[in-house]
Amino acid sequence: TQAELKILPGVYQIIDGQVSVSNLRPVQLEDLLRREPVRVDLEEIAAYLNEMTVLVTGAGGSIGSELCRQVAAVGPKKLVLLDHCENSIHSIWLELTEKFPGVPLALEIADVRDKPRVESLFHTHRPAVVFHAAAHKHVPLMELHPAEAVKTNVFGTRNVALAASRSEARVFVMISTDKAVNPSSAMGATKRLAELIITQENRVSNTIFTAVRFGNVLGSNGSVVPVFQRQIARGGPVTVTHPEMKRYFMTIPEAVHLVIQAGSMAKGGEVFLLDMGEPVKIVDMARDMIKLSGLEPGKDIQLEFTGIRPGEKLFEELLTAEEGSSATSHKRIFTARPALVEVEALESELTKLSGKGLQCTVEDIFNALGAIVPRFRSYRREQAG
């Protein structure tokens, strides 16, 4: 019958706490969205990748590795996997060689912060399409290490963007985040600076530069879902920062389809957004996960509130007040109006940040963003007041 089989443990094992009842019910991530997943025709939108050399930075990460799977499936001329972590990139390389033996793969262990190395790789491979997924994305950790966020998210992005332009790539798609909108964290501010960098590069390059902005990705590295799963498996408690904290959520396939679709629709300078429905309360997601695991919140598994962490907001936005949004040919995908960038201010502030080096602080990042985007200064004052 092709039915899935599960072994029921002895009742005494459950009573003794040797086996968790949660083992009986795997949680489907789509059930946590509280909406229908967005569907796209990948074959139709990914035609521009066929017989092209495609380069993916951060190829070993959760988004980067799924990008590699989807790109490999449409038959590129060559797929270049770039990551600084040899273990994660080796894992996706093994998977791709087994699933897509006919797709030529190039494995490159490199750091996007290393400008000469990045330029050399682009000169060697000359990719037509670049998906830039490499980034530091953990909000509280980047609050503690702002200089690292700047080096990877700002200057790493600039290195890859400049190399793509010089090697005459056709399309460059950067993965951004809703945390880049009116950012309250070092991570969000550095991703906003990265958006501004590629917006400016689009104005002076023949390469089409675009960004994709989305919310939290269910099941990705560092996301809340694996944390909740571990906490439920050991019997709780499940920890949530604040009862009113909300986030937009999407699945990894949704995120990757949006990225690939953006590359096919981009004219240059846009920021693409996905209609992710209404934001979901984190505490509601925690309760859903407990229930989907076959347990009862507050009875079998307790919930604890731990307080908002540095750099976090209660809710995220998808657009700034100035951007507005426009419809696209896909009913669930929109574009934000490109930001106006003062070139001299951008260059001056990037030079200052570079000069700060390891001494770069969160406030230095916010000051740079405020000098480049005057509206951001007034927003910060509003938040402080």
Helices and strands as residue ranges (DSSP letters): H 11-15, G 21-24, G 29-32, H 42-45, G 47-49, E 53-57, H 62-73, E 78-83, H 86-99, E 105-109, H 115-125, E 129-132, H 139-144, H 146-149, I 150-156, H 157-166, E 171-177, G 178-180, H 186-204, E 208-214, E 216-218, H 224-233, E 238-240, E 246-247, E 249-251, H 252-265, E 271-274, E 280-281, H 282-292, E 303-305, E 325-327, E 333-336, H 343-356, G 357-359, H 362-372, H 374-384
